[in-house]
């Protein structure tokens, strides 16, 4: 099959499957619910949907603990529903991207159930085991969700390694039989007609726990290239790897134009700039705005012609960007449009997280209203360490993953039109004003602004091909840059703050056509709060 790099002109929409649309009243989003909303997504103009995991799973970590890679969890529907979704999305020129978790499985996967029975069982070596004494783990490594990264199994008198929940044992990619099993499964999904894969924590598959290496292990790119040869390169797919540990050099290897590894990675250099240096994401600090511009600009420059960027502000693991770096009060819509303008002028493939196109916000709940295992463990651990509860809750309200996981806000009706039953997690109370029905009825809404930005990216090649050049790089309020090709120039100018911003720039930058803007009140050398615009010549 010819590989077309269609994803370089695409916009991808992430669906958090359990929170998008419930079709049967059980309070959990499902595949039939997604099918029901495909016309909405087509209207927005997106090219693909990335589904968070819908495989069979005990749901210890919201589906990122897979017990059967080739079955659909009944909470989401059936394999027939999945096939219908691929078919119906295809009729609307929308591809379906599956979320693949290849670093670990569920401890309820048949492989692991067999692996626990005997050290000599063939499946035993599908996982990472070390000898030891009960109560004395092989080393001091900690799991990302808290506690030791080692769990004792009395049946085999060994510890298994888990980087996340204790119910998510790490797979042993050193085992060639495991790798071939994974490749067969990927090819099976490709035959079903999926448009690509998002690869969860893929930079951790080559871990070496004896050397305390988790991300970017020595054999990482060898494994990725083998997987790509055996699977992805046999189709016209988009592949994006989650790589928290990637720098531009690593990302260039992952996303090399020769197609030997992946299409692109998610890197998170810009997403850690509002935490204390050396701390965790929960250790809050004001955003270093000038550094944000430098980090995003660095990726734009260093991957130009030698790799490919993913562009995102939000996903299911991150808080809502309009609450985080915008203004979710009186400037909610305007700051949401500004954030979109800044991102969509850059080179790369943009990802919209469900509700971002409505300007959905964080939700400040009491601790008992949250569901996320990471957040609940953090609350317990920090209280035990003596942190004041008020400080812990402030961190959770700012950075908790459940901020992104509240139900999609479709209307001002009961449960925001998400379900006719009791939702699995509480609906954000502001659904009465922030919802899709209201946005579709308002020509000036955030939805239609995103729709226009998506259309512009398809209309003008400069969004794909232009070279990045920072402007006003040290300005404390303004984000500005130019994209250039031999024939054309795109100029993006935005006020990233809630107060007026003064600037001095050559008048020629404003020549040509204003493609889009979020404020019709233009003044010379001054931007209004959160004002943003794009000029093309």
Secondary structure, 3 states (H helix, E strand, C coil): CCCCCHHHHCEEEEECHHHHCCCCCCCCCCHHHHHHCHHHHHHHCCCEEEECCCEEECCCCCCCCEEEEEEECCCCCCHHHHHHHHHHHHHCCCEEEEEEECCECCCCCHHHHHHCCCCCCHHHHHECEEECECCECCCCCECCCCCECEEEECCCCEEEECCCCCCCCEECCCCHHHHHHHHHHHHHHHHHCCCEEEEECHHHCCCEHHHCECCCCCCHHHHHHHHHHHCHHHCCCEEEEECCCCCHHHHHHHCCCCCCCCCEEECCHHHHCCECCCCCCCCECCCCHHHHHHHHHHHHHHCCCCCCCEECCCCCCCCCHHHHCCCCCCCHHHHHHHHHHHHHCCCCEEEEECCHHHCCCCCCCCHHHCCCHHHHHHHHHHHHCCCCHHHHHHHHHHHCHHHCCCCCCCCCCHHHHCCCCCCCCCCCHHHHCCCHHHHHCCCCCHHHHHHHHHHHHHHCCHHHHCEEEEECCCCCCEEEEEEECCCCEEEEEEECCCCCEECCCCHHHHCCEEEEECCCCCECCEECCCCEEEEEC
